[in-house]
Amino acid sequence: MVSRLPGLALRVCQGMPMPAVSPRRPHGQPADSAPPLRHDWTPAEVEALFDLPFPELLFRAAAAHRHHFDPAEVQVSTLLSVKTGGCPEDCAYCPQAQRYHTGVDATKLMSTEDVVEKAKQAKAAGASRFCMGAAWRSPKDRDIPKVAAMIREVKALGLETCATLGMLSGTQATALREAGLDYYNHNIDTDPEFYDAIIRTREIQDRLDTLEHVRDAGMKTCCGGIVGMGETRRQRAGFLRTLANLPAHPDSVPINRLVQVEGTPLHGTEALDPFEFVRTIAVARLLMPQSMVRLSAGREDMGDELQALCFLAGANSIFYGEKLLTTGNPDTERDQALFARLGLRPMHVSVDADGHDHGGTVHADIVAEAPAARSAGRPCAA
């Protein structure tokens, strides 16, 4: 039987100095009882995990999850779109691309005052991490001071901070870090060999370069992708293998299930089998056992049973609130009822406004949406 964790939880971040033992680990399990983290997975090894009998795969993933986390705790997150629509990219899944007619109107960057007000509401609702998303290919240098001001003000509320703004230069990443940004989200989206079928306005190396800039600046990374875009199982394995073989595992791994938005090229794509989605969650947990594995876009269409299987398979983070950028999300009452049915509880964290890069924080993230965007898809360039 696994004992409960204390209220204070530590983020484990590969490549950064951290305590030898994380209080998130259930009592009685030594730090060296788990296999070392790997960054050298072969295609055959990852595909073999996907091919395991479903009960065996879930058993292994649940065991890995239990070793590093309290299986009854789920990180609760919310996300605010501070600048919606008008993105010049051609990501085939994205309703925020200006070239597609999806009903998402472009908006200007929100004011710092409005962002802070949303952050206060999010904190009052129980969030401990505030993530700000902007539909840019990459921010202009003149945008960075505006976002930095948002970060500083949100930080002053005692919230952890996260941003997803598109590609960053090294100088921009450093400026955001100096403003107090804890996490930067930049997804690789899919398997490198399938990438050109989804996006042509940038190379996957551009995404990897941004992740390198973020790591070099000393921030933590949030990096995942989307499944159900027409890729094969082998390509799903390649997507997760690419993440697991990064120089440092992402601290958070959002797994999005494609939200099909009318007007985007992927509208009408055959839906991914639900058990295949659960397999993807389980393999992500096995490859990156110390990372938060997050159910992101697509959760609105998931039944309670599917979400329960995902938690069993090692998912331990969700986006909480009515909107996920331009994608619908289950409302908070439904999530609270699901947690009650499953005996789950939100993960508690400790955050201070000054020492944003300390070991006493686990992250939780945050939502509010432009009214014109309420019927569409998921973040652009996230």
N, C-alpha and C positions, 0 to 999 in steps of 0.2 A: 504494500500500500504506500502511495506517495503522500508525504506530509505536505501541508500547505506552505506556500512561501510567505515570508514576511512582507509587509506592505511596501517596503522599499525594494525596487528592482534595479538591476544594473544592465545597461546596454553592453553587449559584447561586440566589439568592433575590431575586425581583423586589421592588422597593420598599425594599430594605435595602442599606446600603453594602457593596460587595463588591469584591474585586480586579478589575482591568481584564481580566485573562486567567485563566481557570480551568485549573489543571493537568490537569483531566479532558479538556480538548480535545486531540486527538492533535497531536503536534508538527508544525509546518510549516503549520498552518492559522491564518491571522490572525483576530483577534477580530472584525473587521468584515466577514468574508467571508460571513456568514449574514445573511438578511433580518432586520430588526428584529422584536422580539416584537410581536404584534398583540393588541388587545383590542376589535376592531371588526368581527369576522367577521359576515357576513350569513347568513341561513338558506340562500340559494341557493348561496353559496360552500361551505358545509360539506356540503350535500347533494350538490354536484358532486364533492367528494372521495370520498364514499361510493360514488358511481356510476362511478368510474374502473374500467377493467379491472383485475382483481385483480393481475396482474403489475406494471402501472404503479404502482398504489397502493403496493404493497410496495417497489418500487424507490425511490419518492420518500420513503417513511417511513424506509427503511434509510439513505438518504443524509442525512436530517436527524438521525437518531440518531447516525450516524458522525461528524457534524460536532461534536456536543457531548459525546459519550461514547465510551469505548472499547467497541466492540461485543462484545468477549469478556468483559466484566465484568458481573456481575449482583449487585445489592444483595440480601443475604440478611437476612431479617427474621423475628422471632418475636413472638408476641402472648400476653399473659397476661390471662385474665379474672379481675379482682380482685373482681368482684361479679356473679354470674350470675343471670338470670331475674327474674321479678316486675315487669317493666316495664309501666307503665300505658298505653303507646302502642298504637296499632292497626295498625302497619306490617304489611302483608299478607304479607310475606316472612318475618317474624321469629318464630322459635320461642321467643324470650325474652319475648314479650308474654304477660302473665298471663291474658289473655282466651282464649288458644288452648290446646288440650290437646295438647301436643307431647312430653311426657315430660321436659321440662326443669324441674327443681325450683329454686326460688329459694334463693339462698344469701346469707349476710351478707358484708359487706365483709371481705376478708382482713386479717389482721394485717400490720403493717409487717415483722415478723420473717419471716413466711412469704413475703412478696413478695420480700424481699431474698434469701432462700435460692434462690427460683426465678431471680432475676436472676443470682446467682452461677453457677447451673447453665447458664443461657443464655450467659453470658460464656465459661464453660469450653468450651461447644460451638461457640464462634466468633462469637457475635452481638456487635454493637457498639452496638445500639440496643434499648432495652427499652420496649415499649408496653404500657400498662395500660388495660384496658377495663372499664367498669362499665355494667350495664344499668339506667341511670337515664334518665328524661325530662330531668331536669336535676339536678345535685347540690344538696343543701341546703347552706346556708352552714356548718352544723356539720360537713359532710362534708369541706369543703375543707382544714382543717388536717390531717386524717387522710391525705388524698391527698398533700398537700404534704410530709408526713413521709416517705412512700414515695418521692416524687420526690427529696428530698434524699439519702436513703440510697442509692438506686440511682445517683444522680449521683456519689456518693462512690466508687463502684466503678469509675468511669471510663467508664460507659456513657452514651450519649445517651438522652434520655428523651422519651417520647411518651405521650399519654393520649387516651382517647375516653370522655367521661362524659356526653354529651348536651349540651343547650343551656347556655351560660354567660352570665352577666351580665358587664359590663365589670369590675366589682370582683373577681369570681371569676377571670376571665382574668388580671388583674394579679397576684393572689395566687399563682396557679400559676406564672406567669412568674418571680416573685420567688423561688419555691422552686427554680427551676432547670429548669423544663419547656422543652424545645426545640421540640417539635412538638405541635400539637393536631389530632386527626382529627375531622372532622364532615362527613359526606357530604351532598350535595344529593339523592342517590338516583336521580333521573330527570329527564326534561324537565319544566319547570314546567307545561306544559299537560296532562301525564299524571299529575301529582303527586296530584291528588285521587282518582284511581282506586286509589292504593296506600296513602295515608295521609290520615286525616281528623282526627287528634287534634292536629295542628299545621299551620301554613302553611309553605310553602317560604320565605317571608320570615323566619320564625323562624330557619331554618337560615342564611340569608344574614346575619342580624343577629349570630349567634354568630361566624361567620367574620370579620365586621368587628371584633367585640370582640377576637378573637384577634390579628388583624393590628395593631390599635391598641395592644395590650399588648406588641407586639414579638416575638411568637412566629411560628413558621413554620407553614404550613397543610398538612394532608394532607386532600384532598377529592376524592371521586369518586362512584361510585354502582354501580348494579346494572343489568345488561342481561339480557334474556330473561324479562321480567315480563309479556309480552304487548304491549309497545310496538311501534310501527312503526319502520321505518328513519328516517323523517323525525323521529320523536321521539327516536331515539338520536342523531341529528344535533343536535337541540335540546338534549339533555342535555350533549353535549360543547361545543357553542357557549356554553352558559351558563357552564361552567367556564372556557373560554378567554377570555370577555369579562369575567371578574371583574377588579377593580382590579389585582390581582396574580395571576398564574398560581399555582395550588397548587404547593408544592414537591414534593409527591408526589400522584399521581393513581391511587388504587386502582380497578381495573376488576373488579368482581365479576360472575361468571356465576351466575345464580340457582341456589341449592341448594333443591330442592323438598322441603319437610319436611311429612310427613303431619300434619294438624291445622291447618295454616296455609291461608288462603284461596287462595294461589297454588299449592297442591299440585295437580298435574294439568295445569298450564299447558304448552302445546306448547313443546318444547325449542327453543332458538335454534340456527339452523344454525351449525356450527363456523366456516365461512368468514366468516359475518357477524360472529362474535365477533372474528376476526382483523382484519377491516376496521375494527372499532371501535377496536382497539388501534392500528392504523396511523393512523387519523384523529386519535386523541388525541395521538400523537407529532408529527404535522404541525402541529396547532393549538398545542401546548404543548411546543416542542422542547427546552426546558431542564429540564423537569420529569421526575422519576422516574415511570415508568409501571409500575404494579405489578399482576401477576397475583395476585388475592386469592381470595375465596371461589369455590368451584367447581373449583379446580384438581385436586382428588382424582379427579374424573371425566374429566380431560383426559388423553389419551394423549400419549406422548412426541412424536409427530409434530405434534400440535396445539400443544403448548408450544413446539416448535422454530419453528413458523411465527410464533408470537407474539413470540419473541425476535427473529426476522428483521424483524418489523413494527415493532420499537422498544420492546417491553417490556424493562425492565432491572431489575426488582425482583420478588422473590417472598417470600411468607411461608414460613418454613422450620420444620419440626417437625411433630409428630403431630396437633396440633389448631389450628384457627383459631376461637377463642372456642367456639362450640358446633357448629362445622362440621368434619368430617373434613378432613385435609390429608395430602398424600403424606408418607411418612416420610422421614427424613433420608437413609437409605441409597439410596432410589430417586432422590432429588434429586442425590445425589453421583454416582450412576451416570449420570444424564442429563447432568450437567455434563461428565463425562468423555467421554461419547459425542460431545458437541457442541463440546468444546474450550473450555468456559466456565470461569470462575473467579469466586469471590466477590469482591466489591468491598471493598477494604481501606480503612479509615478511621482517622483519628487523633482521639481524644477526650480531653479533659482534664476533670477534675472541677470545676474552678473557672470556666473561661471557656467556659460552655456556648453562648454566642452568638458564637463565633469562626468565621472562614472555613475552618478546617481540618477540618471534619467533613462527611462525607456520611452519610446515615442508613441504618441497617439495623435492623429491628424484632424483637419476641419472643413462647412458648406454654406453658401448662400448663392443665389443665382440671379442673373439678369432675367427679368420676366420674359423677354423675347426668346430665351434659350430653353424654355422648359420642355420642349418636345424632342430634343435632339440627342446626340451621341456622346462621345467621350473626349478627354483632353487632346489637344493638338500638341505635338512635339514633347509629350510628357516623358 
